[in-house]
Amino acid sequence: MSAPVRPAPLSDTAVMVHRSVRHSLRNVDALFVSVLLPVLLMLLMTTVFGGAMDIDGSYVDYVVPGVIVLCAGYGASTTAMSVTKDMTEGIVTRFRTMNVLPSAVLTGHVAASVLRNLVSTGLVVLTALAIGFRPHAGLGGWLGALALLVLFITAMSWLSAAFGLVARSVEGASALGFVLLFLPYLSSAFVPVHTLPGWLQPIAEHQPFSPLIEAIRGLLLGTGVGDAGWIAVVWCAGLLMVSAAATAVLWRRSRG
């Protein structure tokens, strides 16, 4: 009697990543929103509100990093809906009866989220360049900003996966997207923190979005990163570790 064939983690994960990417491409409505929303936000903040903003230098230069982070966070939150859909439609139960590493489903969702949001980020940057964004970053600055963004998207995607495991419906899972779409407005994304009401400034200063945005802004504009760089890394790495651990625990419990 031959020994049972064990799942292959790498090949199973690659298959699940391909599956999640194909689902993203087939979901035309969600794909349209993930591509169009960042571009529309960019145009809204620069052409509609930009003239009213009193920011040193060009407002488009100031606001681009904030829009990038806002859209990346919102885009990563859609992972929650994808995970909840898989859990409620029974496909995960079927995977668990097959010679497939079931947890690769989550890894596939996260990897697809990172890829999808990097494409959206590229579109935001191209749109920003077309309307006047003029970064002063060298290769090191661009690579640093990209590394921070990938770390942030990965952390938010794992957080979304954990949320998707506890949500009872796809509609409930979508609530995380509204939170991540709203929080950047309470940061330095669109206006300097010192211009906010006094009671709001501590909130803006002590949340993950402000240091992340300031670090990416400093890298792209060549104005220096300061403490924002390591603070952003600590925030993102901490969220990543906590989210990944929570997802692992929730995943094991979901088998019961």
N, C-alpha and C positions, 0 to 999 in steps of 0.2 A: 504494500500500500504506500503510495507516494505521499510525501509530506505536503501539507497545505502550502500554497504559494502565499508568501507574505506581501503586504502592500509595499510599494516602492514610493517612499515619501517624495523624492524629487520629481519622478515622472507623474505621480498623482497630482502634485501641486501644479505642475506645468499644464496638465489637462484642465484642472479647475480654473486656472488663470485664463486659459483660452476660452473656456466656457463662459466665464464672467464677462470677458471682453466681447464675445459674440452677442451675449444678451444685451450688453450696453449698445452695441451697434444696431441691434434689431429693435430696441425700444426707441423709436423715432422721437416720441414726445419728450422723453427724459433727455435724450441726446441733444435735441434742439434747445431745451432749457439750459443744459450744462454748457453749451457752446454760446448761446445768444445772451444769457444773463450777464456774464462777465463783461461782454462788449457793451451792452446797454448801460450797465452800471458805470462803466468807464465814461461813456459819452454823457450820461446824465450828470455825473459829478463835475465834469470839466466844462461842458458847454452850457449847462443850465445854471448850476450853482457856482461855477468857478469864478465868474465875474464879481460875485458878492464877497468872495473870500479875501481877507487882507493877510496874505502870507508872503513873507520875504521870498523873492524869487518867483518862479513860475508855479502856479498852483498844480498844474498837471504833473510836474516833477514831484511835488509833495504828496499828491493823492494816489499815484500809481501803486506804491508799495501797499498802502492800505486796501485798495481794491483787490490786489492780487491775493492778499491774505484772507480777506473777507470771502472771496469767491472760492478759494481753495478749501476753507473750512466748511462752507455750505456744500460744496461739491462732495467733500469727504463724508458729510452726514448722510448722503443718499445710500451709503453702504448699509445703514441700519435698515432701510426699507428692503433692500435686496436680501439681507440675511433673514429678516422676519418672513419674507415671502417664501424662502426656501424652507424655513422651519414650519410654517403653517400649511404649506401645500404638500408636505409629506416626502419631498425628494430626498431630504437628509435621512429619513428613516430607510428609504430604499438604498441609499449609498451604504448605510451601515450593514446591510445584508449582503453586500457585494465585496469583492476583493479590492476595495478602495479605501484609502486612508480618509475617513470622514472629515477629520479636522482640516484637511486640505481645502475643503469647501470655503472655510473662513479665510484661509491664506489667499485663495483665489480671488475672493471679493476684495480683500485689502490691496493686493497687487494691482487688480484692475482699477481700483479707485485711484491709486497713485498714478498710473499711466494716463487715465482719463483726465485727471486734474492737471497733470503736466501739459497736456495738449491745450486745455483751457487757458492755462497760464501763458503759454506761448501766444495764443490768440490775443490775450489782454495786452501783452507787451507789444505785439505788432500793431495793434490798434492805437496804443499809447504813442508809439513812435510816429505813427501816421498823423496824429493830432498835435504833435509838438513835444513829446517827452524826450528829454536829452540827458541820458545818464552819462556819468563821467567815470564809470567803473572800468578797470582793466579786466584781464582774464581772471585774475584772482578774485576780484570783487564779484564777478558774475558767478563763478563757481561757488563762492561762499554763500551767496544769496540762494543759489539753487540747492545747496546742501541743507541750508536751514529750512527751505520750503519743503523739501522731500521729507525731512525729519518731522516737520509739522503735519504734513498730510498723512504720513504713516501713523503718527500718534492719534490724529483725529479719526482715521479710518478704523483703528483698533477700538477706540472709544465708541464709535458708531456700531461696530460689530457687537460689542458687549451690550449696547442699548438694544440692538436688534434681537438679541437672544432673550431679553426680558419683555419686550413689547408683545402685546397680545394680537395686534393687527398691524397691517402695513400703514394704515392711517395713523395709528398711535406712534409708530416708529418715525413718522415724518415730523413729529414734534421737535426732535433734536435739531432738525434743519432750521427751524425758526429761531431757536436759541442761538445757534452759531451764526445766523445771519444778523442777529440783533446785537450781540456782544461787541463786535468791532466798533459800533457807533459809540460805545462807552470807553473809547480808547483814543490814542493819538492818530487814528487812521485818517480822519478828515479835517481835524483842527488840532493845534497844539494843546497839550493837557492844561497849560496855564490859562487858557481862554475859557475853560469849562467852569461851571459854578463851583464854589469852594467845597461844598459837600460831596461833589462828584469827583473831584480831582484824586482823592485817595483811592477810589475804586478804579479809576482809569490807570493809575500808576501801579497798582498791585494786582494786576490780572495778566494772563499770558500774552494777550494780543499786543499790548503797548510795547514791551521790549522786543518782541518779534518783529513788529512793523518798524520800530526805530532801527533795529539791526539791519534789516533788509534795505531800509531807506539810506542808511549810512554807507552800506556796501555799494549800492547802485549809484548814489550821487557823489561818492568819494568824500563825504563829510566826516568820516570817522564813526566808529561803532561804540567805543567806550564800554561801559559796563553792560549795555544792552545786549551785547553779543553773548556773553557767558550766561546772563540771566535767561535769555531766550532758550539757549541750549538746555539749561537746567529744567526750565518749565517743560519743554517739549520731551526731553528724555524722561522726566518724571511721569508725565502723562502717558508716555508710551509704555513704560514698565508697569504702571498701575493698570492701565487699560488691557494690556496683554495678559497680565495675571488674572484680572477679573474675567476676561473672556474665557481663559482656560478653565476657571472654576465653574462658570456658568455653563460652558460646553459640557463638562463632565456631569453636572447636575441634570442637564437636559436629556441625558440618556436614561435617567431613572423614570 
